[in-house]
Amino acid sequence: MPRISAMSASRPSWGPGVSQGRSSPSDTEQRPTGQAKFLLVVSALFDPPADPFISVLQRELIFALFMTIGWAWSAFGIFFAHLARHHTDYNVTLTEVLSGQYIETGPTVICAAKKGPGPYAFPSVFGTITIDISFVTAVLFPYPYYTIGKVVVLPLVLHASLCILASATIFASTIIAQYASALARSLELVLESAIREHRSIFKLSPSGSDFSATAKKISRLVTRAGGGLGLAAAAPRLVKSDIAFGRFAPSDVGRVQEFGRGLFVRANGLDIFPLIDLTRERFPVTPLPSNPSPPAMTPVSSRRQSSHPGTTAIGRASVVIEMVRRTMTLTLHTALTWAALDRRNYIARGEQGEATLEMYMEMYKSWTCTRTCTSSCVGHVQVQRLYK
């Protein structure tokens, strides 16, 4: 193994630092990006300047940082691989290099160890590409070819520069504008439509087909509103670094997203209508086996319907009351079931845990004692067994 002090500092006429592997220096001067210019097209496809300027600037700086780290890592490995090389020759031709006749075991093992498996995610993908190309090519040369990473880094750094320039001039936008647009699409367009549909559903009959369709529409709108808030949640991190002029400070604008999240949590209550069915009971499934419910019976009217003009309004009010009562029963049944299943944790809390169980049990009894449905009685018996 040659010593570091004994290494030759001479350079070949076409090797590193002169023509980057070309037959003459003029080729390098005409094509400074080397043979990896296709990476400029690939990086432009996967990393377009489609975001606000601050986001593009941050992403491209990280992008260039990973490229240079990959280049530095490959140069570090090539240096140690050269120390293990027995034959060093700076005056070789490109044909001899590509034939593989200068491959040695020691440098190849070191380059393979430095290369590693490369299990990195984007944006470090191009950094691993730099490492792969540098180490795979370095074993072919009988001397340390440090500047091989330059042919990979230059096109990608050029792409990063073009992205920053295009984001600042052509596709100019701000983080605050993106943030406000995401909130407007989520709150004003989607959530407002859900609230409007929520008002109209009370005018429909629960037994009609329009009722279930409207309930599903409300559920979809609320879900879409949550997705829009997810896009807005990524913006406040860069709002304070944004270059913008406006009437509101970036710190004040960031608080609107917190208000939107609280509003979305409360809007989830609009999605309760699909859980209600006036023809049969739907208790939550517990880990214990349950008996099959009997078929639903057609409700029989206990008295003749009146032809009074206020009958329709009274009927709708009774339907709403029945929906609320069944919803409360469902909620209490769920709370009591899981409280009974987790009874050890409640008991471990002492008297407060026992009082919580007793409160759930009394509330559930008061709601279910007035019911005549068989499935409700079955669920009541199951809860009592769990409680005991």
Rosetta blueprint (number, residue, H / E / L):
1 M L
2 P L
3 R L
4 I H
5 S H
6 A H
7 M L
8 S L
9 A L
10 S L
11 R L
12 P L
13 S L
14 W L
15 G L
16 P L
17 G L
18 V L
19 S L
20 Q L
21 G L
22 R L
23 S L
24 S L
25 P H
26 S H
27 D H
28 T H
29 E H
30 Q H
31 R L
32 P L
33 T L
34 G L
35 Q L
36 A L
37 K L
38 F H
39 L H
40 L H
41 V H
42 V H
43 S H
44 A H
45 L H
46 F H
47 D L
48 P L
49 P L
50 A L
51 D L
52 P L
53 F H
54 I H
55 S H
56 V H
57 L H
58 Q H
59 R H
60 E H
61 L H
62 I H
63 F H
64 A H
65 L H
66 F H
67 M H
68 T H
69 I H
70 G H
71 W H
72 A H
73 W H
74 S H
75 A H
76 F H
77 G H
78 I H
79 F H
80 F H
81 A H
82 H H
83 L H
84 A L
85 R L
86 H L
87 H L
88 T L
89 D L
90 Y L
91 N L
92 V L
93 T L
94 L H
95 T H
96 E H
97 V H
98 L H
99 S L
100 G L
101 Q L
102 Y L
103 I L
104 E L
105 T H
106 G H
107 P H
108 T H
109 V H
110 I H
111 C H
112 A H
113 A H
114 K H
115 K H
116 G L
117 P L
118 G L
119 P L
120 Y L
121 A L
122 F L
123 P L
124 S L
125 V H
126 F H
127 G H
128 T H
129 I H
130 T H
131 I H
132 D H
133 I H
134 S H
135 F H
136 V H
137 T H
138 A H
139 V L
140 L L
141 F L
142 P L
143 Y L
144 P L
145 Y L
146 Y H
147 T H
148 I H
149 G H
150 K H
151 V H
152 V H
153 V H
154 L H
155 P H
156 L H
157 V H
158 L H
159 H H
160 A H
161 S H
162 L H
163 C H
164 I H
165 L H
166 A H
167 S H
168 A H
169 T H
170 I L
171 F L
172 A L
173 S L
174 T L
175 I H
176 I H
177 A H
178 Q H
179 Y H
180 A H
181 S H
182 A H
183 L H
184 A H
185 R H
186 S H
187 L H
188 E H
189 L H
190 V H
191 L H
192 E H
193 S H
194 A H
195 I H
196 R H
197 E H
198 H H
199 R H
200 S H
201 I H
202 F L
203 K L
204 L L
205 S L
206 P L
207 S L
208 G L
209 S H
210 D H
211 F H
212 S H
213 A H
214 T H
215 A H
216 K H
217 K H
218 I H
219 S H
220 R H
221 L H
222 V H
223 T H
224 R H
225 A H
226 G H
227 G H
228 G H
229 L H
230 G H
231 L H
232 A H
233 A H
234 A L
235 A L
236 P H
237 R H
238 L H
239 V H
240 K L
241 S L
242 D L
243 I L
244 A L
245 F L
246 G L
247 R L
248 F L
249 A L
250 P H
251 S H
252 D H
253 V H
254 G H
255 R H
256 V H
257 Q H
258 E H
259 F H
260 G H
261 R H
262 G H
263 L H
264 F H
265 V H
266 R H
267 A H
268 N H
269 G H
270 L H
271 D H
272 I H
273 F H
274 P H
275 L H
276 I L
277 D L
278 L L
279 T L
280 R L
281 E L
282 R L
283 F L
284 P L
285 V L
286 T L
287 P L
288 L L
289 P L
290 S L
291 N L
292 P L
293 S L
294 P L
295 P L
296 A L
297 M L
298 T L
299 P L
300 V L
301 S L
302 S L
303 R L
304 R L
305 Q L
306 S L
307 S L
308 H L
309 P L
310 G L
311 T H
312 T H
313 A H
314 I H
315 G H
316 R H
317 A H
318 S H
319 V H
320 V H
321 I H
322 E H
323 M H
324 V H
325 R H
326 R H
327 T H
328 M H
329 T H
330 L H
331 T H
332 L H
333 H H
334 T H
335 A H
336 L H
337 T H
338 W H
339 A H
340 A H
341 L H
342 D L
343 R H
344 R H
345 N H
346 Y H
347 I H
348 A H
349 R L
350 G L
351 E H
352 Q H
353 G H
354 E H
355 A H
356 T H
357 L H
358 E H
359 M H
360 Y H
361 M H
362 E H
363 M H
364 Y H
365 K H
366 S H
367 W H
368 T H
369 C L
370 T L
371 R L
372 T L
373 C L
374 T H
375 S H
376 S H
377 C H
378 V H
379 G H
380 H H
381 V H
382 Q H
383 V H
384 Q H
385 R H
386 L H
387 Y H
388 K L
